[in-house]
Every structure is written in C-alpha cells, then in structure tokens.
Amino acid sequence: MNPEDFLDGVRQEQQTELSRLGSSKSLYADTGGEMEEGPVLTAIADTFHHAASTFESWTDEADGAAGDLFASVADLAGEQYGTVAGELGDHEAGAPAPLTEFLQGLDTEPERVGGVVGWALVVENKVSQAVGFFVGQAAPQTASTFRDVRDAVESVVDDAADAVAAVCDSEDDADLAHEAAVGAVQAAYDDYFDTLEDLGVNPKPVC
C-alpha cells in the first residue's frame, strides 16, 4: 500500500468534514461558545491529555511499526499537552470527547494505526484554528507556540500513514485502517455538528 494514496483516500472521503473541522465554528463548538483564551487552551489541552492516555494504553499490546508509532505519538501528545497546559498554569481534564471514545473502541492494529491518522488530521485542523485565534487576540507568543504544536501534529499524519503501509498485510487490513481513519474524522465531525446545533448555530457554511 502506498501511504500517500491512503491519505488521499481518507482526505477525499472526508473532505467536507475536515474543511468544517478546520473552521472557526469548530473552535466555537469545542469551547461551548466561549471564545476566550482560557476555554480555547482548555479544549486543546483536553485533546492532547486524552490522546496521550489512549495511545499509551496501546503500546503494550503492539510491537513493530505499530508499537513504535503508538509510543511515539503518546510521547508527542504528552509533550504537547505539557506545552498547552503550561499556558494555562492549572488544568484539570474534562470528559473524553467522542473522538477519543471512538479511538478507545478500536481493537486491531490496522484499526488503531488508521485511527491515529484520523486523529492527526482532525487535530491538525483544530490547532490551526487556535493559531488564528491567538493571532486575532494579539498574542503572538502563544500563536507561535501553537504553530510549533501544529507542526508536531502534522508530522504524525505522514508517520501514521507510513505505519499503515507497514502494518496492513492484506486488502482487508487496509480496509480496516481506512474505515478507522474515516470513522475518527466522522466522530469528531458529528460532535461538532451536534454541539453547534445545541448552541443554536448552523453547522453548515452559509454562502
């Protein structure tokens, strides 16, 4: 399997969902409509806290390319959590989001590696919005911090796609990985959609 083809397939299937998850409305949903520095930092910190815990729990059940990926991404998520939580000074994690719950339900290595791809695609978009938010808040140092966080997450996308190619020995494995990556994006999108509706906001762009 070609890693680039795998990524292209996921991105193409979830093009609309990823686009909307990379919009300002996504940050609005994540903060429950509280577009202020504290809630934005808390939302991103929660994302990394639960990701680090989830990926760490997978490391003891995997070896080879999958094990290396899970360990690496768990460390990265933990480091980024420390960076973001450091901006808060004090952070108590909230309940896991539907994206995390989806990941926690994955069982096989192809699914879990595919799930990392989906997670990274979603979080890359969300952190990009945080960069824009802090630029708009005239907080250049915090915006710069989030650019570094975004770059770290972007590296996971390619690393996870490479791991998918290494782990998937059959077409069935590749299908499992694809479905998990798409499912992770969809779980985040469904949460975005439902939250905005609850907040009385139209989840779809108005042209």
Secondary structure, 3 states (H helix, E strand, C coil): CCHHHHHHHHHHHCHHHHHHHCCHHHHHHHCCCCCCHHHHHHHHHHHHHHHHHHHHHHHCCCCHHHHHHHHHHHHHHHHHHHHHHHHHCCCCCCCCCHHHHHHHCCCCHHHHHHHHHHHHHHHHHHHHHHHHHHHHCCCHHHHHHHHHHHHHHHHHHHHHHHHHHHHCCCHHHHHHHHHHHHHHHHHHHHHHHHHHHHCCCCCCCCC
